[in-house]
């Protein structure tokens, strides 16, 4: 609670974003992610949180404030589809999530949300928290303007088997964990469907299933399937009936194929994906969200901080093969969107993955598209997010230099606008 109080004090004295107003943003270079090209001499007219026009620059419209970004490259606000904002974070202490109360978790999440937004990520898909529904609380606080943060789409909790990859294993007997840490635990298709309905009815925007074991969970193996195809299908059918989609945490090839056949919209991690699963993903239009940066962070920091050896061993066994699978997926034209697993590494460093995506097969433009227009497509929000075009939310970032020449420019965002409000 002392840590939570410090976070609260930090939020109280930190600067907050300006209220949205009419803006006229002069872009030096504008990255048109829909066309895959860069435009110059363009100005973006913004009103009521939305982009009104993108046109050659002229006089500032009446009532608008001119924003001079003429020395910057301007891109759509970035999107990270695999974050854990509302969580205590990764450490050597297995019990940390249990020691951190729901209130403290939400306050820590508020701190994480600010860091993420100021790093240029104006939208995130938050894919689960040990303290169930704290992500819903954080999302609602951001939407109400109580705390600054990205636009959040949240899962509520993990749908997982008992003692599976979505449980807090190795601390106390799982049956003794607080109820809010087991909101999605289910053993049968019927239980999985009921837990799915509960989470959606209590504010989840989508559902996160745990189809295989996990790297960062005691007693589970990434290559081993956990939820059955029948359980996954029960989740998917329930979610679809309520107008929601499902994503699956799946490292191993069998679990990946089970999840794709069950109709999930995306696969998280896909570390041990095989050729059959790649072809199945392409044929079905299933998205891959592959966190190919944080394996290096886990190996480095996890070793220094003495994370459990089981974690470090599983990370070593999956990192290189995941990157090889990513390269294959890019060459095959499988749909890939940007997701980093932030929370495993410090929040705000989300852009560090761009360089890895380029190193392992994408062009800089493809990497940028994966975190803008492609990510918006996965969310089903491409008419609202992911590009600089009339009718979209006015989410913009500005960076010095040219990220199409040096993708690491995205790691140092100079300015951010979210929904027409100047954040940075």
N, C-alpha and C positions, 0 to 999 in steps of 0.2 A: 504493500500500500504506500510505503514511502516513495518508491519509484513512480507509482501512479500520480502521487501528489506533485512530484517534480515535473512530470509531464504536463499536468494541469497548469502549474505555474508558468511553464514555458509557453503554453498556448495563450495564457492570459496576457503575457507581455510581448508576444510576437506580433509583427505586423500582419494584418489581414488583407485579402485581396480587395481591390476597389470594386465598388458596385458597377454592374454592367451599365454601359452607356453607349450612345452612338459613337462609333469609332471609324476612322478612315486610315487604314494601315497601308503605308507605302513600302512595298517589298522590293529589295534589291534583286534577289533571285527567288522565284516562286517555284517550288517543286509540285508539279501537276502529277499526282500519283495515278490518276485515272488514265492519263495519256502516256505516262512513263517518260515525261520530258520536263525540262526546266524552261520557265518563261521569265522574261524581264520586262520592266516598265509597267508592271501591274500594281493596281491599288485595290484593296479589299474594303468594301463598304459593309459595316456591321450595324445592326439595330435590333433591339429586343432579343439579344442573345444569338441571333442567327446572322449568317452571311447573306447580304442582299444582292451584291454584285461583285464580280471580279472583272475589272476592265482597265484599259489604259488610264494612267494617272491624270488627274485634272485638278481643278480647284477643290478645296475641302468643302463638302456639302454643308449647308446651313445646319447649325446645331450639333455638328459632329466634332470630335477631337481628332486632330491629325497625329498619327503615331509614326514616327520616322524610323523605319527599319530598313532604310535604303542601303545600308552597309552590311546587311545580313542575308543569309539564305533562310527563307520562310517555308515551313512545312506544316502539314496538318498536325494537330495534337497527337502525340504518340499513344499507343494502346498496348498494354501488357495483359495478356490473357491468362497468365498463371501467377497470381500473387497471393500472399497470405498477410494482409495488412493487420487483420484483427487477431493477432497471435503474439505470444510472448517472445517468439524468435528461437532460432536454433542455438544450442549450446551443449556443453558436456553434461549438464544437469538434466537427467531424464525427467525429473519431477517438476521442472520449472513451470510447465503449463498448469499443473495441479496447484502449485504454490501461488499462482497468479489468479486472483479472483476475477469473476466476470467484469466487474467495474474497472479493475486495473487493466484488464485486457482491452476493454473498449478505449480507455485513455491512451494506452500504448498505441493502439490502432490509429487514434487521431494524430499522434506524433508521426507515425509511419505514413499516414495519408498526406500530410504536409510535405514531407521529404519527397514522396513520389510525385506529387503535383509539381513541385518546384524543379524536379528533374525533367519536366516536359511531358510526363505521362498524364494526360488529362482524362483518360478512361482506363479502368482496369476491370478484369473479371477475377474476382476474389474466390479462389476455389476450395475454400474450406478452412475451418478453425476447430481446434479442440473444444473450446468453450462455445457450444452451439448457440447460434443466433446473435452472437455479439457482432458479427459482420452486418447483420440486418440493422442493428442499432447504429453502427457507424455509418452505414450508407444513408440512413434516414437523417442522421445529424448533419451530414454533408449536404444532403438535398435541402434541408431546412435552413442552411446557412449558418449553423451553429459552430461548425469547424470547417477549415479549408481542406479540400482534398479532391481527388479525381472523381469523376462520375463512376460509380461502382455498380457492378452486377455481381450478386452474391449467391453462394450455394447454401448457406445456413449451417450445414454440418456435412459429415461424410456418411454416405451409405456404405457400410462395411460389414463383413462377417465378424462374429465375436473373436477377439484377439487377432484380428486381421490388420492390414496395413493402414487402416484409418483409426485404429485404437491407440490409446496411450498405454503401451505395454511395458512391463518390467518395473513398475513403480509400486503399485499395490495390486492385490487381486482385482481384476477388471470389474468384477461385480460390485466392488466397493467404491468405484469411481463415482463422482457426483452425476446425477441424472443428466445435467446439461452437457456432459462429456460423452454421452452414449445415445444421443437423440436419433442417430441413424443406424445403430447396431441392429442387425437382423439376420436370422438364420434360414428363412424360407422365402420363396417368392411372394407369398401373401404378406409376410412381415415387411419385406422390402417395399412392396407397393404401399402399405399403410404408412411407413415412415416417410416415403416420398410425398404422399398426400399431406402429411403433417407439416413437413418443411415448407412446401409450397403455400399451404394455407397460412403459415406463419411468416411469410415474406420472402422466401427464396425465389430468385429470378430464374434459376436453372438448378439442375441436380448434378452432384459429383458422386460418382460411384468408384469403388476401389476394386478393380477387376483382378489385380495381382498383388503379390507382396510388395513391400516398399524397401528402398535403400535406408531411409531414416526412420525405421520402426523396428524395435527389438522383436526377434522371434519370427520374422517373416522373410521370405526370399523373393527377390524381384522377378525371377523367372517362373515362379509358381502361380498358377491361377488360383483365385480365391472365390469371388462371386461366380456362380454358374451362369451359363447363357440364359437359362430360364429365369434366374433372379434378375439379371440385367434386363431382360425383355419385360419383365413385370414392372420394373422401374420405368423403362422407356414408355410403355403403354400408358401408365398412370400419368407420367409427366405430359405426354402428348395430349391426353384428354383434358389437361388443365392448361394447355397452350404453352408448355415449357419444353426445353430440350435437355439432353443429358450428355455429360462428358464423362470419360472413364480414365482414371489413373490406371495405366497398364504398361508395365515394363516388358513382360515376357510375351513371346509370339503367340502362345496359345490363348492367353488372356486378351491380347489385342484382337485376335480373330473372333473370339467369343463376343467381345464388345461390339465389333463392327457388324457381325451378323445380327446382334440384338438391336441394332439401329441407332447407336450413339452418334452424336454429331461430331465429336472430336475425341482424339486419343491424346492423353497427357503423357509425356516422357518418351514412350515408344523406344526404350533403350535397346531392347533385344529383338527388334522387329526383323522378320525374315522376308525373303522375296515373295512368298505367298501372301503374307500380310500386306506388303506394299502394293501388290497387284490388287488385292481385295479393297484396300483403302482407295486406290485410284478409281476402280470400277464403281465403287459405291459413293464416291464423292466425300468420303470421310476426311476431316481435317486432322493433321498432325500438329501438335504443339510440343516442340522438343526443346528442352532446357539445356542446351549444349555448352553453356558457359560455366555453370556452377560446379561441375565436377572438379575443376581446378581449384576453386575456392574451398570446397570440402576437403580436398586432399591437403592443401596448404594449411588453412586455418584449423581444420579439424584435427590434424596431426599435432600442431603446436598447442592447441587447447585441450588435447587428450579426449576428444570425443570417443564414444565407444568403438572399440576395434571392429566390432561387427559392422558398424556404419562405414568405417574406412575401407574395410575389405570389400563390401558390396559396391561402394563407389568406384573403387579401382576396377572391379569386374565389369562395370557398365559404362564408364566414361568413354573410352575409345571406341567401343563397338557402337555406342549410340551415335557418335559423330560419323562413323562410317555409314550407318543407316540413314543419317540425315543427308549425306552426300548422294546416296542412291536415290532417296526420295526426291531431291531437287532435280536430278537428271531425268527421272521418270515423269516429272510433272505432277507429282502428288501435291494436293493442296496443303500448304504449310502456313501457319500463322504464328505470330510472335508471342512467346511466353517464357518467363525466366525462372519461376519458382522463387521470387523475391520473398525474403523472410528466412530462407536458408542462408543467404548472404545479406548484408545490410541493405535496407531499403534506401532508395535514391540512386543506387548503382545499376538500375535496370538497363541502361543503354550499353553496358559493357558487353552484352551478348551480340550486338550488331557485328563487331569485328570477327567474332567466331563464325557467324553465319556466312560472312563473306569468305573467310578462310576455308570454310568447308563446302563451298560451291555456289553460293548465291552471288549475283552482282549487287553492288551497293543499292541500285534502284529496287531490285527484288527484296532486299532486306528491309528497306524503308517501306515498301508496299506491304510487307508481311505485318508491320506494326501500325499500319494505317488502313488503307482501303480493304486489304484482305482480312484483317482482324475484325473490321466492321461487318464484313460479309459473314464471318463465322457467327457473330453476335446477332445477325439478322437486322442490323441497324445501318446498313450502307446508305440509306436515304437520309440519315441524320448525322452520321459520324464518318470519319476516316478520309475525308477529302476536303479541299478548299473549293467549294462550289456553292452557288446560291441555294438557300434552303437548309444547308447543313448548319449544325451548331458552330459557332465561331470559336473553335478550339485551334489555336495556332502556337507554334514555337519558332523561335529565331535562333540561329547559330551563326557564329563567325566562321568564315571560310566555306568550303564546298564539301559537304559530306559525301557527294558522289565521287570525289577524288580521295578523300580521307574520311572513311565512315566513322572514325573515332571522334570526329567533330561533334557527334551527337551526345557524347559523354559530358560535354560542357555547354549546356543550354543557357543562352544569355537572357532570353525573354520568354514569357509564357502568357498566353491569354486563354482563359477557359470560359466558354459561354458568354463572350463579349466583355468579360471582366479581366482587367490587367492584374495578373498574379505576381509577375516578376519582370 
